[in-house]
């Protein structure tokens, strides 16, 4: 009598699974998108009487640092200043374009 038991190899615990790698990529992308939206909305929606651009830039950098997505080689103080001013001066109709630009800057 034969048994219909399939032998399934056990995964190597030291090798990262495809799902885990995809999850990390997804989390990184999600963090960067959240940071981009945070910068955009803090600068454009004026939640404070004064200092919206400074506060938005600080929150953006802080969020990226906490998410371990901050690359200071790409996001220099000059680049952050230019990006923040660009967002501030942009037309509200161009929101998706501004978010896309921020995400392009954050890509490694």
Jmol script that loads the backbone (N, CA, C; Angstrom):
load data "model"
ATOM      1  N   UNK A   1       0.849  -1.162   0.000  1.00  0.00           N
ATOM      2  CA  UNK A   1       0.000   0.000   0.000  1.00  0.00           C
ATOM      3  C   UNK A   1       0.898   1.229   0.000  1.00  0.00           C
ATOM      4  N   UNK A   2       0.628   2.141  -0.908  1.00  0.00           N
ATOM      5  CA  UNK A   2       1.445   3.351  -0.993  1.00  0.00           C
ATOM      6  C   UNK A   2       0.701   4.526  -0.383  1.00  0.00           C
ATOM      7  N   UNK A   3       1.459   5.400   0.146  1.00  0.00           N
ATOM      8  CA  UNK A   3       0.893   6.592   0.796  1.00  0.00           C
ATOM      9  C   UNK A   3       1.066   7.787  -0.127  1.00  0.00           C
ATOM     10  N   UNK A   4       0.125   8.675  -0.148  1.00  0.00           N
ATOM     11  CA  UNK A   4       0.179   9.888  -0.970  1.00  0.00           C
ATOM     12  C   UNK A   4       0.661  11.071  -0.144  1.00  0.00           C
ATOM     13  N   UNK A   5       1.817  10.952   0.405  1.00  0.00           N
ATOM     14  CA  UNK A   5       2.376  12.016   1.225  1.00  0.00           C
ATOM     15  C   UNK A   5       3.427  12.747   0.402  1.00  0.00           C
ATOM     16  N   UNK A   6       3.253  14.034   0.291  1.00  0.00           N
ATOM     17  CA  UNK A   6       4.225  14.847  -0.467  1.00  0.00           C
ATOM     18  C   UNK A   6       5.313  15.311   0.482  1.00  0.00           C
ATOM     19  N   UNK A   7       6.521  15.242  -0.006  1.00  0.00           N
ATOM     20  CA  UNK A   7       7.643  15.730   0.788  1.00  0.00           C
ATOM     21  C   UNK A   7       7.893  17.177   0.378  1.00  0.00           C
ATOM     22  N   UNK A   8       7.740  18.071   1.337  1.00  0.00           N
ATOM     23  CA  UNK A   8       7.923  19.500   1.078  1.00  0.00           C
ATOM     24  C   UNK A   8       9.194  19.941   1.785  1.00  0.00           C
ATOM     25  N   UNK A   9      10.128  20.523   1.042  1.00  0.00           N
ATOM     26  CA  UNK A   9      11.356  20.966   1.700  1.00  0.00           C
ATOM     27  C   UNK A   9      11.060  22.120   2.650  1.00  0.00           C
ATOM     28  N   UNK A  10      11.743  22.117   3.757  1.00  0.00           N
ATOM     29  CA  UNK A  10      11.560  23.214   4.717  1.00  0.00           C
ATOM     30  C   UNK A  10      12.372  24.413   4.256  1.00  0.00           C
ATOM     31  N   UNK A  11      11.822  25.599   4.370  1.00  0.00           N
ATOM     32  CA  UNK A  11      12.558  26.781   3.926  1.00  0.00           C
ATOM     33  C   UNK A  11      13.750  27.053   4.825  1.00  0.00           C
ATOM     34  N   UNK A  12      14.789  27.570   4.220  1.00  0.00           N
ATOM     35  CA  UNK A  12      15.989  27.941   4.965  1.00  0.00           C
ATOM     36  C   UNK A  12      15.670  29.176   5.793  1.00  0.00           C
ATOM     37  N   UNK A  13      15.802  29.087   7.087  1.00  0.00           N
ATOM     38  CA  UNK A  13      15.446  30.183   7.980  1.00  0.00           C
ATOM     39  C   UNK A  13      16.329  31.411   7.774  1.00  0.00           C
ATOM     40  N   UNK A  14      17.549  31.207   7.298  1.00  0.00           N
ATOM     41  CA  UNK A  14      18.452  32.338   7.130  1.00  0.00           C
ATOM     42  C   UNK A  14      18.198  33.105   5.836  1.00  0.00           C
ATOM     43  N   UNK A  15      17.531  32.480   4.869  1.00  0.00           N
ATOM     44  CA  UNK A  15      17.257  33.141   3.589  1.00  0.00           C
ATOM     45  C   UNK A  15      15.957  33.935   3.705  1.00  0.00           C
ATOM     46  N   UNK A  16      15.982  35.210   3.272  1.00  0.00           N
ATOM     47  CA  UNK A  16      14.755  35.991   3.351  1.00  0.00           C
ATOM     48  C   UNK A  16      13.736  35.490   2.334  1.00  0.00           C
ATOM     49  N   UNK A  17      12.503  35.443   2.754  1.00  0.00           N
ATOM     50  CA  UNK A  17      11.470  34.980   1.838  1.00  0.00           C
ATOM     51  C   UNK A  17      11.103  36.092   0.870  1.00  0.00           C
ATOM     52  N   UNK A  18      10.529  35.718  -0.228  1.00  0.00           N
ATOM     53  CA  UNK A  18      10.106  36.690  -1.228  1.00  0.00           C
ATOM     54  C   UNK A  18       9.033  37.594  -0.643  1.00  0.00           C
ATOM     55  N   UNK A  19       8.150  37.018   0.145  1.00  0.00           N
ATOM     56  CA  UNK A  19       7.082  37.802   0.765  1.00  0.00           C
ATOM     57  C   UNK A  19       7.656  38.825   1.736  1.00  0.00           C
ATOM     58  N   UNK A  20       8.665  38.441   2.502  1.00  0.00           N
ATOM     59  CA  UNK A  20       9.282  39.371   3.453  1.00  0.00           C
ATOM     60  C   UNK A  20       9.979  40.510   2.723  1.00  0.00           C
ATOM     61  N   UNK A  21      10.664  40.188   1.631  1.00  0.00           N
ATOM     62  CA  UNK A  21      11.338  41.224   0.847  1.00  0.00           C
ATOM     63  C   UNK A  21      10.323  42.173   0.223  1.00  0.00           C
ATOM     64  N   UNK A  22       9.240  41.622  -0.299  1.00  0.00           N
ATOM     65  CA  UNK A  22       8.191  42.451  -0.891  1.00  0.00           C
ATOM     66  C   UNK A  22       7.542  43.324   0.170  1.00  0.00           C
ATOM     67  N   UNK A  23       7.389  42.782   1.362  1.00  0.00           N
ATOM     68  CA  UNK A  23       6.794  43.544   2.460  1.00  0.00           C
ATOM     69  C   UNK A  23       7.668  44.734   2.839  1.00  0.00           C
ATOM     70  N   UNK A  24       8.985  44.523   2.886  1.00  0.00           N
ATOM     71  CA  UNK A  24       9.903  45.609   3.216  1.00  0.00           C
ATOM     72  C   UNK A  24       9.869  46.708   2.159  1.00  0.00           C
ATOM     73  N   UNK A  25       9.807  46.315   0.895  1.00  0.00           N
ATOM     74  CA  UNK A  25       9.730  47.293  -0.197  1.00  0.00           C
ATOM     75  C   UNK A  25       8.433  48.074  -0.089  1.00  0.00           C
ATOM     76  N   UNK A  26       7.352  47.369   0.195  1.00  0.00           N
ATOM     77  CA  UNK A  26       6.052  48.013   0.327  1.00  0.00           C
ATOM     78  C   UNK A  26       6.041  48.996   1.494  1.00  0.00           C
ATOM     79  N   UNK A  27       6.627  48.592   2.625  1.00  0.00           N
ATOM     80  CA  UNK A  27       6.701  49.469   3.798  1.00  0.00           C
ATOM     81  C   UNK A  27       7.532  50.710   3.503  1.00  0.00           C
ATOM     82  N   UNK A  28       8.639  50.541   2.783  1.00  0.00           N
ATOM     83  CA  UNK A  28       9.489  51.677   2.441  1.00  0.00           C
ATOM     84  C   UNK A  28       8.741  52.649   1.540  1.00  0.00           C
ATOM     85  N   UNK A  29       8.059  52.106   0.537  1.00  0.00           N
ATOM     86  CA  UNK A  29       7.303  52.947  -0.384  1.00  0.00           C
ATOM     87  C   UNK A  29       6.189  53.669   0.364  1.00  0.00           C
ATOM     88  N   UNK A  30       5.516  52.959   1.243  1.00  0.00           N
ATOM     89  CA  UNK A  30       4.430  53.544   2.016  1.00  0.00           C
ATOM     90  C   UNK A  30       4.953  54.654   2.923  1.00  0.00           C
ATOM     91  N   UNK A  31       6.095  54.450   3.558  1.00  0.00           N
ATOM     92  CA  UNK A  31       6.679  55.473   4.422  1.00  0.00           C
ATOM     93  C   UNK A  31       7.046  56.717   3.630  1.00  0.00           C
ATOM     94  N   UNK A  32       7.623  56.518   2.455  1.00  0.00           N
ATOM     95  CA  UNK A  32       8.008  57.651   1.625  1.00  0.00           C
ATOM     96  C   UNK A  32       6.780  58.415   1.136  1.00  0.00           C
ATOM     97  N   UNK A  33       5.722  57.696   0.800  1.00  0.00           N
ATOM     98  CA  UNK A  33       4.493  58.362   0.367  1.00  0.00           C
ATOM     99  C   UNK A  33       3.866  59.152   1.511  1.00  0.00           C
ATOM    100  N   UNK A  34       3.885  58.578   2.699  1.00  0.00           N
ATOM    101  CA  UNK A  34       3.348  59.297   3.862  1.00  0.00           C
ATOM    102  C   UNK A  34       4.160  60.556   4.138  1.00  0.00           C
ATOM    103  N   UNK A  35       5.476  60.443   4.054  1.00  0.00           N
ATOM    104  CA  UNK A  35       6.338  61.601   4.281  1.00  0.00           C
ATOM    105  C   UNK A  35       6.085  62.685   3.240  1.00  0.00           C
ATOM    106  N   UNK A  36       5.931  62.291   1.971  1.00  0.00           N
ATOM    107  CA  UNK A  36       5.672  63.251   0.899  1.00  0.00           C
ATOM    108  C   UNK A  36       4.347  63.975   1.130  1.00  0.00           C
ATOM    109  N   UNK A  37       3.331  63.241   1.519  1.00  0.00           N
ATOM    110  CA  UNK A  37       2.036  63.859   1.802  1.00  0.00           C
ATOM    111  C   UNK A  37       2.110  64.757   3.035  1.00  0.00           C
ATOM    112  N   UNK A  38       2.866  64.342   4.025  1.00  0.00           N
ATOM    113  CA  UNK A  38       3.040  65.160   5.222  1.00  0.00           C
ATOM    114  C   UNK A  38       3.644  66.511   4.865  1.00  0.00           C
ATOM    115  N   UNK A  39       4.718  66.507   4.078  1.00  0.00           N
ATOM    116  CA  UNK A  39       5.343  67.761   3.648  1.00  0.00           C
ATOM    117  C   UNK A  39       4.350  68.599   2.851  1.00  0.00           C
ATOM    118  N   UNK A  40       3.713  67.994   1.887  1.00  0.00           N
ATOM    119  CA  UNK A  40       2.795  68.740   1.027  1.00  0.00           C
ATOM    120  C   UNK A  40       1.671  69.395   1.837  1.00  0.00           C
ATOM    121  N   UNK A  41       0.990  68.619   2.657  1.00  0.00           N
ATOM    122  CA  UNK A  41      -0.168  69.158   3.361  1.00  0.00           C
ATOM    123  C   UNK A  41       0.206  70.142   4.465  1.00  0.00           C
ATOM    124  N   UNK A  42       1.328  69.948   5.119  1.00  0.00           N
ATOM    125  CA  UNK A  42       1.727  70.930   6.142  1.00  0.00           C
ATOM    126  C   UNK A  42       2.107  72.260   5.501  1.00  0.00           C
ATOM    127  N   UNK A  43       2.714  72.209   4.339  1.00  0.00           N
ATOM    128  CA  UNK A  43       3.122  73.442   3.657  1.00  0.00           C
ATOM    129  C   UNK A  43       1.914  74.114   2.999  1.00  0.00           C
ATOM    130  N   UNK A  44       1.053  73.342   2.346  1.00  0.00           N
ATOM    131  CA  UNK A  44      -0.049  73.920   1.572  1.00  0.00           C
ATOM    132  C   UNK A  44      -1.286  74.268   2.404  1.00  0.00           C
ATOM    133  N   UNK A  45      -1.591  73.513   3.430  1.00  0.00           N
ATOM    134  CA  UNK A  45      -2.839  73.727   4.179  1.00  0.00           C
ATOM    135  C   UNK A  45      -2.730  74.744   5.306  1.00  0.00           C
ATOM    136  N   UNK A  46      -1.551  75.222   5.600  1.00  0.00           N
ATOM    137  CA  UNK A  46      -1.327  76.250   6.634  1.00  0.00           C
ATOM    138  C   UNK A  46      -2.008  75.920   7.969  1.00  0.00           C
ATOM    139  N   UNK A  47      -1.588  74.825   8.614  1.00  0.00           N
ATOM    140  CA  UNK A  47      -2.209  74.494   9.901  1.00  0.00           C
ATOM    141  C   UNK A  47      -1.810  75.453  11.028  1.00  0.00           C
ATOM    142  N   UNK A  48      -0.751  76.228  10.828  1.00  0.00           N
ATOM    143  CA  UNK A  48      -0.279  77.151  11.856  1.00  0.00           C
ATOM    144  C   UNK A  48      -0.371  78.588  11.348  1.00  0.00           C
ATOM    145  N   UNK A  49      -0.341  79.526  12.276  1.00  0.00           N
ATOM    146  CA  UNK A  49      -0.366  80.934  11.902  1.00  0.00           C
ATOM    147  C   UNK A  49       0.928  81.310  11.191  1.00  0.00           C
ATOM    148  N   UNK A  50       2.046  80.781  11.662  1.00  0.00           N
ATOM    149  CA  UNK A  50       3.353  81.101  11.089  1.00  0.00           C
ATOM    150  C   UNK A  50       4.235  79.854  11.142  1.00  0.00           C
ATOM    151  N   UNK A  51       5.184  79.765  10.231  1.00  0.00           N
ATOM    152  CA  UNK A  51       6.167  78.683  10.273  1.00  0.00           C
ATOM    153  C   UNK A  51       5.718  77.391   9.623  1.00  0.00           C
ATOM    154  N   UNK A  52       4.765  77.449   8.712  1.00  0.00           N
ATOM    155  CA  UNK A  52       4.261  76.230   8.074  1.00  0.00           C
ATOM    156  C   UNK A  52       5.323  75.522   7.236  1.00  0.00           C
ATOM    157  N   UNK A  53       6.115  76.286   6.488  1.00  0.00           N
ATOM    158  CA  UNK A  53       7.163  75.664   5.660  1.00  0.00           C
ATOM    159  C   UNK A  53       8.246  75.047   6.534  1.00  0.00           C
ATOM    160  N   UNK A  54       8.682  75.776   7.554  1.00  0.00           N
ATOM    161  CA  UNK A  54       9.708  75.232   8.456  1.00  0.00           C
ATOM    162  C   UNK A  54       9.193  74.000   9.184  1.00  0.00           C
ATOM    163  N   UNK A  55       7.963  74.082   9.687  1.00  0.00           N
ATOM    164  CA  UNK A  55       7.386  72.947  10.424  1.00  0.00           C
ATOM    165  C   UNK A  55       7.171  71.745   9.508  1.00  0.00           C
ATOM    166  N   UNK A  56       6.716  72.000   8.286  1.00  0.00           N
ATOM    167  CA  UNK A  56       6.506  70.920   7.327  1.00  0.00           C
ATOM    168  C   UNK A  56       7.808  70.235   6.965  1.00  0.00           C
ATOM    169  N   UNK A  57       8.856  71.042   6.727  1.00  0.00           N
ATOM    170  CA  UNK A  57      10.169  70.477   6.386  1.00  0.00           C
ATOM    171  C   UNK A  57      10.723  69.657   7.550  1.00  0.00           C
ATOM    172  N   UNK A  58      10.569  70.177   8.769  1.00  0.00           N
ATOM    173  CA  UNK A  58      11.055  69.456   9.949  1.00  0.00           C
ATOM    174  C   UNK A  58      10.287  68.146  10.130  1.00  0.00           C
ATOM    175  N   UNK A  59       8.970  68.189  10.000  1.00  0.00           N
ATOM    176  CA  UNK A  59       8.162  66.977  10.156  1.00  0.00           C
ATOM    177  C   UNK A  59       8.522  65.950   9.083  1.00  0.00           C
ATOM    178  N   UNK A  60       8.764  66.412   7.876  1.00  0.00           N
ATOM    179  CA  UNK A  60       9.152  65.553   6.758  1.00  0.00           C
ATOM    180  C   UNK A  60      10.460  64.814   7.062  1.00  0.00           C
ATOM    181  N   UNK A  61      11.466  65.569   7.473  1.00  0.00           N
ATOM    182  CA  UNK A  61      12.774  64.978   7.789  1.00  0.00           C
ATOM    183  C   UNK A  61      12.673  64.059   9.003  1.00  0.00           C
ATOM    184  N   UNK A  62      11.957  64.495  10.022  1.00  0.00           N
ATOM    185  CA  UNK A  62      11.796  63.690  11.238  1.00  0.00           C
ATOM    186  C   UNK A  62      11.122  62.357  10.906  1.00  0.00           C
ATOM    187  N   UNK A  63      10.044  62.410  10.109  1.00  0.00           N
ATOM    188  CA  UNK A  63       9.323  61.191   9.744  1.00  0.00           C
ATOM    189  C   UNK A  63      10.219  60.242   8.959  1.00  0.00           C
ATOM    190  N   UNK A  64      10.963  60.779   7.986  1.00  0.00           N
ATOM    191  CA  UNK A  64      11.866  59.936   7.200  1.00  0.00           C
ATOM    192  C   UNK A  64      12.947  59.317   8.078  1.00  0.00           C
ATOM    193  N   UNK A  65      13.468  60.087   9.027  1.00  0.00           N
ATOM    194  CA  UNK A  65      14.512  59.561   9.914  1.00  0.00           C
ATOM    195  C   UNK A  65      13.956  58.445  10.795  1.00  0.00           C
ATOM    196  N   UNK A  66      12.761  58.646  11.337  1.00  0.00           N
ATOM    197  CA  UNK A  66      12.140  57.614  12.179  1.00  0.00           C
ATOM    198  C   UNK A  66      11.844  56.344  11.386  1.00  0.00           C
ATOM    199  N   UNK A  67      11.514  56.509  10.101  1.00  0.00           N
ATOM    200  CA  UNK A  67      11.212  55.351   9.248  1.00  0.00           C
ATOM    201  C   UNK A  67      12.481  54.763   8.632  1.00  0.00           C
ATOM    202  N   UNK A  68      13.626  55.327   8.986  1.00  0.00           N
ATOM    203  CA  UNK A  68      14.929  54.905   8.455  1.00  0.00           C
ATOM    204  C   UNK A  68      14.982  55.004   6.933  1.00  0.00           C
ATOM    205  N   UNK A  69      14.393  56.065   6.399  1.00  0.00           N
ATOM    206  CA  UNK A  69      14.366  56.291   4.957  1.00  0.00           C
ATOM    207  C   UNK A  69      15.070  57.589   4.571  1.00  0.00           C
ATOM    208  N   UNK A  70      15.693  58.269   5.521  1.00  0.00           N
ATOM    209  CA  UNK A  70      16.349  59.537   5.253  1.00  0.00           C
ATOM    210  C   UNK A  70      17.726  59.301   4.650  1.00  0.00           C
ATOM    211  N   UNK A  71      17.954  59.861   3.480  1.00  0.00           N
ATOM    212  CA  UNK A  71      19.243  59.774   2.799  1.00  0.00           C
ATOM    213  C   UNK A  71      19.796  61.191   2.704  1.00  0.00           C
ATOM    214  N   UNK A  72      20.690  61.547   3.618  1.00  0.00           N
ATOM    215  CA  UNK A  72      21.182  62.929   3.659  1.00  0.00           C
ATOM    216  C   UNK A  72      22.102  63.261   2.494  1.00  0.00           C
ATOM    217  N   UNK A  73      22.575  62.256   1.777  1.00  0.00           N
ATOM    218  CA  UNK A  73      23.376  62.526   0.588  1.00  0.00           C
ATOM    219  C   UNK A  73      22.495  63.075  -0.536  1.00  0.00           C
ATOM    220  N   UNK A  74      21.261  62.630  -0.584  1.00  0.00           N
ATOM    221  CA  UNK A  74      20.322  63.107  -1.614  1.00  0.00           C
ATOM    222  C   UNK A  74      19.513  64.296  -1.141  1.00  0.00           C
ATOM    223  N   UNK A  75      19.105  64.270   0.103  1.00  0.00           N
ATOM    224  CA  UNK A  75      18.249  65.329   0.634  1.00  0.00           C
ATOM    225  C   UNK A  75      19.098  66.282   1.472  1.00  0.00           C
ATOM    226  N   UNK A  76      19.845  67.124   0.783  1.00  0.00           N
ATOM    227  CA  UNK A  76      20.687  68.111   1.454  1.00  0.00           C
ATOM    228  C   UNK A  76      19.803  69.237   1.975  1.00  0.00           C
ATOM    229  N   UNK A  77      20.320  70.069   2.871  1.00  0.00           N
ATOM    230  CA  UNK A  77      19.525  71.222   3.337  1.00  0.00           C
ATOM    231  C   UNK A  77      19.077  72.129   2.183  1.00  0.00           C
ATOM    232  N   UNK A  78      19.939  72.285   1.201  1.00  0.00           N
ATOM    233  CA  UNK A  78      19.581  73.117   0.049  1.00  0.00           C
ATOM    234  C   UNK A  78      18.447  72.485  -0.752  1.00  0.00           C
ATOM    235  N   UNK A  79      18.528  71.161  -0.953  1.00  0.00           N
ATOM    236  CA  UNK A  79      17.485  70.455  -1.695  1.00  0.00           C
ATOM    237  C   UNK A  79      16.159  70.502  -0.938  1.00  0.00           C
ATOM    238  N   UNK A  80      16.212  70.344   0.379  1.00  0.00           N
ATOM    239  CA  UNK A  80      15.004  70.403   1.196  1.00  0.00           C
ATOM    240  C   UNK A  80      14.376  71.789   1.123  1.00  0.00           C
ATOM    241  N   UNK A  81      15.201  72.824   1.182  1.00  0.00           N
ATOM    242  CA  UNK A  81      14.695  74.187   1.090  1.00  0.00           C
ATOM    243  C   UNK A  81      14.029  74.435  -0.258  1.00  0.00           C
ATOM    244  N   UNK A  82      14.706  74.040  -1.331  1.00  0.00           N
ATOM    245  CA  UNK A  82      14.156  74.222  -2.674  1.00  0.00           C
ATOM    246  C   UNK A  82      12.855  73.443  -2.847  1.00  0.00           C
ATOM    247  N   UNK A  83      12.825  72.222  -2.348  1.00  0.00           N
ATOM    248  CA  UNK A  83      11.638  71.384  -2.463  1.00  0.00           C
ATOM    249  C   UNK A  83      10.468  71.985  -1.687  1.00  0.00           C
ATOM    250  N   UNK A  84      10.737  72.457  -0.491  1.00  0.00           N
ATOM    251  CA  UNK A  84       9.695  73.056   0.343  1.00  0.00           C
ATOM    252  C   UNK A  84       9.134  74.314  -0.308  1.00  0.00           C
ATOM    253  N   UNK A  85      10.010  75.158  -0.840  1.00  0.00           N
ATOM    254  CA  UNK A  85       9.549  76.380  -1.509  1.00  0.00           C
ATOM    255  C   UNK A  85       8.775  76.054  -2.788  1.00  0.00           C
ATOM    256  N   UNK A  86       9.210  75.030  -3.501  1.00  0.00           N
ATOM    257  CA  UNK A  86       8.503  74.614  -4.708  1.00  0.00           C
ATOM    258  C   UNK A  86       7.094  74.153  -4.373  1.00  0.00           C
ATOM    259  N   UNK A  87       6.959  73.375  -3.326  1.00  0.00           N
ATOM    260  CA  UNK A  87       5.640  72.912  -2.893  1.00  0.00           C
ATOM    261  C   UNK A  87       4.786  74.110  -2.475  1.00  0.00           C
ATOM    262  N   UNK A  88       5.369  75.038  -1.737  1.00  0.00           N
ATOM    263  CA  UNK A  88       4.623  76.199  -1.254  1.00  0.00           C
ATOM    264  C   UNK A  88       4.102  77.055  -2.408  1.00  0.00           C
ATOM    265  N   UNK A  89       4.898  77.185  -3.443  1.00  0.00           N
ATOM    266  CA  UNK A  89       4.523  78.040  -4.576  1.00  0.00           C
ATOM    267  C   UNK A  89       3.702  77.308  -5.632  1.00  0.00           C
ATOM    268  N   UNK A  90       3.545  76.007  -5.505  1.00  0.00           N
ATOM    269  CA  UNK A  90       2.851  75.229  -6.527  1.00  0.00           C
ATOM    270  C   UNK A  90       1.344  75.480  -6.494  1.00  0.00           C
ATOM    271  N   UNK A  91       0.731  75.193  -7.622  1.00  0.00           N
ATOM    272  CA  UNK A  91      -0.718  75.285  -7.744  1.00  0.00           C
ATOM    273  C   UNK A  91      -1.329  74.050  -7.087  1.00  0.00           C
ATOM    274  N   UNK A  92      -2.427  74.221  -6.402  1.00  0.00           N
ATOM    275  CA  UNK A  92      -3.086  73.087  -5.734  1.00  0.00           C
ATOM    276  C   UNK A  92      -3.510  72.002  -6.717  1.00  0.00           C
ATOM    277  N   UNK A  93      -3.741  72.370  -7.966  1.00  0.00           N
ATOM    278  CA  UNK A  93      -4.113  71.399  -8.990  1.00  0.00           C
ATOM    279  C   UNK A  93      -2.965  70.436  -9.287  1.00  0.00           C
ATOM    280  N   UNK A  94      -1.737  70.840  -8.959  1.00  0.00           N
ATOM    281  CA  UNK A  94      -0.553  70.032  -9.247  1.00  0.00           C
ATOM    282  C   UNK A  94      -0.110  69.171  -8.065  1.00  0.00           C
ATOM    283  N   UNK A  95      -1.031  68.871  -7.160  1.00  0.00           N
ATOM    284  CA  UNK A  95      -0.689  68.106  -5.958  1.00  0.00           C
ATOM    285  C   UNK A  95      -0.012  66.780  -6.300  1.00  0.00           C
ATOM    286  N   UNK A  96      -0.614  66.002  -7.178  1.00  0.00           N
ATOM    287  CA  UNK A  96      -0.046  64.686  -7.516  1.00  0.00           C
ATOM    288  C   UNK A  96       1.327  64.825  -8.161  1.00  0.00           C
ATOM    289  N   UNK A  97       1.511  65.857  -8.950  1.00  0.00           N
ATOM    290  CA  UNK A  97       2.811  66.102  -9.581  1.00  0.00           C
ATOM    291  C   UNK A  97       3.863  66.435  -8.519  1.00  0.00           C
ATOM    292  N   UNK A  98       3.489  67.224  -7.531  1.00  0.00           N
ATOM    293  CA  UNK A  98       4.426  67.584  -6.454  1.00  0.00           C
ATOM    294  C   UNK A  98       4.777  66.358  -5.603  1.00  0.00           C
ATOM    295  N   UNK A  99       3.778  65.559  -5.281  1.00  0.00           N
ATOM    296  CA  UNK A  99       4.018  64.325  -4.513  1.00  0.00           C
ATOM    297  C   UNK A  99       4.955  63.411  -5.301  1.00  0.00           C
ATOM    298  N   UNK A 100       4.714  63.287  -6.603  1.00  0.00           N
ATOM    299  CA  UNK A 100       5.578  62.467  -7.456  1.00  0.00           C
ATOM    300  C   UNK A 100       7.007  62.973  -7.481  1.00  0.00           C
ATOM    301  N   UNK A 101       7.169  64.285  -7.526  1.00  0.00           N
ATOM    302  CA  UNK A 101       8.505  64.880  -7.521  1.00  0.00           C
ATOM    303  C   UNK A 101       9.234  64.582  -6.214  1.00  0.00           C
ATOM    304  N   UNK A 102       8.530  64.710  -5.117  1.00  0.00           N
ATOM    305  CA  UNK A 102       9.123  64.401  -3.803  1.00  0.00           C
ATOM    306  C   UNK A 102       9.549  62.928  -3.763  1.00  0.00           C
ATOM    307  N   UNK A 103       8.687  62.058  -4.255  1.00  0.00           N
ATOM    308  CA  UNK A 103       9.006  60.618  -4.250  1.00  0.00           C
ATOM    309  C   UNK A 103      10.205  60.310  -5.144  1.00  0.00           C
ATOM    310  N   UNK A 104      10.323  61.009  -6.269  1.00  0.00           N
ATOM    311  CA  UNK A 104      11.493  60.816  -7.125  1.00  0.00           C
ATOM    312  C   UNK A 104      12.776  61.193  -6.402  1.00  0.00           C
ATOM    313  N   UNK A 105      12.726  62.262  -5.639  1.00  0.00           N
ATOM    314  CA  UNK A 105      13.901  62.700  -4.886  1.00  0.00           C
ATOM    315  C   UNK A 105      14.287  61.675  -3.806  1.00  0.00           C
ATOM    316  N   UNK A 106      13.279  61.017  -3.256  1.00  0.00           N
ATOM    317  CA  UNK A 106      13.542  60.071  -2.170  1.00  0.00           C
ATOM    318  C   UNK A 106      14.011  58.710  -2.649  1.00  0.00           C
ATOM    319  N   UNK A 107      13.789  58.377  -3.931  1.00  0.00           N
ATOM    320  CA  UNK A 107      14.189  57.058  -4.435  1.00  0.00           C
ATOM    321  C   UNK A 107      15.695  56.884  -4.332  1.00  0.00           C
ATOM    322  N   UNK A 108      16.074  55.662  -4.008  1.00  0.00           N
ATOM    323  CA  UNK A 108      17.503  55.362  -3.888  1.00  0.00           C
ATOM    324  C   UNK A 108      18.051  54.925  -5.204  1.00  0.00           C
TER     325      UNK A 108
END
end "model"
wireframe off; spacefill off
backbone 0.3
color backbone group
